[in-house]
Amino acid sequence: MNRTSFRRLSAVLTLALLLPLAACDDSDPAGPDLVDVEAVAGTYLMTDLQFDPQGTLPNQELLDALGTTDVELILTLNRSAQIVYRDPVSDLVVTLPGNFQSTVDGIRLQWNSGSNFRDLLLSSSMEFEFDSSAGTLRFDDAAPNGVPRARLIALVPAFEEEQLLDPTPGRLQVTFTRDD
């Protein structure tokens, strides 16, 4: 076998080995399918807020403890997000500005750093699963930044004597249900 024949055979064998590997590459050049912004845009009401501190303390349903029942999440087509609610202490309307991005399973909500998102036990960035048939956005995972100890104690006075970290780690459940 001369050099030219050897090079050709080598190139054919290399190509024969690489083609099956290329066919197994499941990366999509267009990227994964993201939730459609038009499908998720709208007005939602907070229908569930629970926190389970890590340790021996029981899970706490906190929506009633907030003292306000109408916590609205508004998502717009230009990817703006806003929570609006009436603060039960001051009786003032509170607005929390932010934005959102589509993900494969739902959206990632991001709140502006100067807003009081932590008053609702939210973290600055959270990923919510979108269920189009139920019309819900749901977060059920470890609180990304924990929750503020002082706010948790204000909502659950029974925790006042507990030795909790600040922020307090634990599992947070938040559900927003479509209202429009």
RAHUTA-V976584 format. One record per residue. PSI is psi in radians with two decimals (none if undefined). BURIAL is 1 if it has 16 or more other ideal C-beta (glycine too) atoms within 10 Angstrom, else 0. D_CENTER is the distance of its C-alpha to the mean C-alpha in Angstrom with 2 decimals. Layout:
<<PSI | BURIAL | D_CENTER> <PSI | BURIAL | D_CENTER>>
This chain:
<<2.22 | 0 | 63.07> <3.04 | 0 | 63.13> <-0.72 | 0 | 60.35> <-0.78 | 0 | 59.29> <-0.71 | 0 | 59.01> <-0.75 | 0 | 57.06> <-0.73 | 0 | 54.54> <-0.82 | 0 | 54.09> <-0.73 | 0 | 53.65> <-0.75 | 0 | 51.17> <-0.73 | 0 | 49.14> <-0.78 | 0 | 49.21> <-0.73 | 0 | 48.11> <-0.79 | 0 | 45.28> <-0.71 | 0 | 44.12> <-0.59 | 0 | 44.49> <-0.61 | 0 | 42.27> <-0.54 | 0 | 39.54> <-0.81 | 0 | 39.20> <-0.60 | 0 | 37.78> <-0.69 | 0 | 35.26> <-0.62 | 0 | 34.20> <-0.45 | 0 | 33.89> <-0.19 | 0 | 31.49> <1.95 | 0 | 29.07> <0.31 | 0 | 26.09> <2.39 | 0 | 24.29> <2.07 | 0 | 23.90> <-0.44 | 0 | 25.23> <-0.18 | 0 | 23.29> <3.00 | 0 | 19.99> <2.75 | 0 | 17.73> <2.22 | 0 | 17.29> <2.71 | 0 | 14.21> <2.35 | 1 | 13.21> <2.24 | 0 | 15.84> <-0.67 | 1 | 15.05> <-0.57 | 0 | 17.98> <-0.57 | 0 | 16.65> <-0.37 | 1 | 13.42> <2.47 | 1 | 15.19> <-2.94 | 1 | 16.61> <2.35 | 0 | 16.64> <2.64 | 1 | 14.73> <2.46 | 1 | 15.79> <2.09 | 1 | 13.99> <-0.12 | 0 | 15.72> <2.34 | 1 | 14.46> <1.91 | 1 | 13.71> <2.60 | 1 | 14.88> <2.32 | 1 | 15.22> <1.72 | 0 | 17.29> <2.48 | 1 | 18.80> <2.39 | 0 | 19.84> <-2.52 | 0 | 23.53> <0.03 | 0 | 25.83> <2.59 | 1 | 24.41> <2.76 | 0 | 23.37> <2.47 | 0 | 20.02> <2.24 | 1 | 19.94> <2.07 | 0 | 19.15> <-0.07 | 1 | 18.50> <-0.78 | 1 | 18.17> <-0.60 | 0 | 21.98> <-0.40 | 0 | 22.32> <-0.46 | 1 | 20.56> <0.16 | 0 | 23.75> <2.42 | 0 | 22.26> <-0.30 | 0 | 21.42> <1.36 | 0 | 20.30> <1.86 | 1 | 16.91> <2.37 | 0 | 16.19> <2.19 | 1 | 13.24> <2.15 | 1 | 14.95> <2.23 | 1 | 13.68> <2.90 | 0 | 16.66> <-0.40 | 0 | 18.02> <0.30 | 0 | 18.21> <0.40 | 1 | 14.42> <2.55 | 0 | 14.87> <2.59 | 1 | 12.67> <2.37 | 1 | 14.44> <2.37 | 1 | 14.47> <2.29 | 0 | 18.07> <2.84 | 1 | 19.77> <2.12 | 0 | 23.17> <2.16 | 0 | 23.47> <-0.41 | 0 | 25.78> <-0.91 | 0 | 27.68> <-0.29 | 0 | 28.53> <0.30 | 0 | 28.29> <2.64 | 0 | 26.84> <2.21 | 0 | 24.15> <2.36 | 1 | 21.12> <2.23 | 0 | 19.03> <1.84 | 1 | 15.83> <2.60 | 0 | 15.62> <-2.79 | 1 | 12.89> <3.00 | 1 | 11.84> <2.77 | 1 | 9.42> <2.54 | 0 | 9.96> <2.53 | 1 | 10.35> <-3.12 | 0 | 9.42> <-0.70 | 0 | 11.66> <-0.17 | 0 | 9.85> <-2.12 | 1 | 7.96> <2.76 | 1 | 6.31> <2.00 | 0 | 4.80> <2.35 | 1 | 5.85> <2.21 | 1 | 8.53> <2.54 | 1 | 11.20> <2.49 | 0 | 14.81> <-0.51 | 0 | 16.25> <-0.07 | 0 | 19.01> <2.87 | 1 | 17.17> <0.77 | 0 | 17.05> <-0.48 | 1 | 13.34> <-0.33 | 1 | 14.32> <-0.45 | 1 | 16.78> <0.22 | 1 | 14.15> <0.31 | 1 | 12.87> <2.72 | 1 | 9.61> <2.89 | 1 | 8.99> <-0.47 | 0 | 9.71> <2.20 | 0 | 6.62> <2.52 | 1 | 3.04> <2.18 | 1 | 1.54> <2.39 | 1 | 3.51> <2.39 | 1 | 7.01> <2.20 | 1 | 9.74> <1.78 | 0 | 13.14> <-0.61 | 0 | 15.72> <-0.63 | 0 | 18.57> <-0.28 | 0 | 17.18> <0.71 | 0 | 15.55> <2.66 | 1 | 12.35> <2.20 | 1 | 8.62> <2.32 | 1 | 7.64> <2.21 | 1 | 5.65> <1.59 | 0 | 8.63> <-3.12 | 0 | 9.06> <2.36 | 0 | 10.76> <2.07 | 1 | 9.87> <-0.66 | 0 | 9.24> <0.31 | 1 | 12.20> <-3.04 | 1 | 13.79> <2.61 | 1 | 14.94> <2.22 | 0 | 18.08> <-0.82 | 1 | 21.12> <-0.72 | 0 | 23.12> <-0.69 | 1 | 20.58> <-0.75 | 1 | 20.18> <-0.64 | 1 | 24.00> <-0.63 | 1 | 24.40> <-0.52 | 1 | 22.38> <1.44 | 1 | 24.07> <-0.42 | 0 | 27.55> <-0.32 | 0 | 28.55> <-0.03 | 1 | 26.48> <-0.66 | 0 | 28.74> <-0.09 | 0 | 31.08> <2.57 | 0 | 28.48> <1.72 | 0 | 28.01> <2.51 | 1 | 24.32> <2.78 | 0 | 22.86> <1.90 | 0 | 21.48> <2.74 | 1 | 18.52> <2.11 | 1 | 18.43> <2.73 | 0 | 16.41> <-3.10 | 1 | 15.30> <2.22 | 0 | 13.05> <2.35 | 1 | 10.83> <2.16 | 1 | 10.47> <2.26 | 1 | 9.35> <2.28 | 1 | 10.51> <2.29 | 1 | 11.42> <2.34 | 1 | 14.47> <2.37 | 1 | 16.14> <-0.06 | 0 | 19.19> <none | 0 | 21.10>>
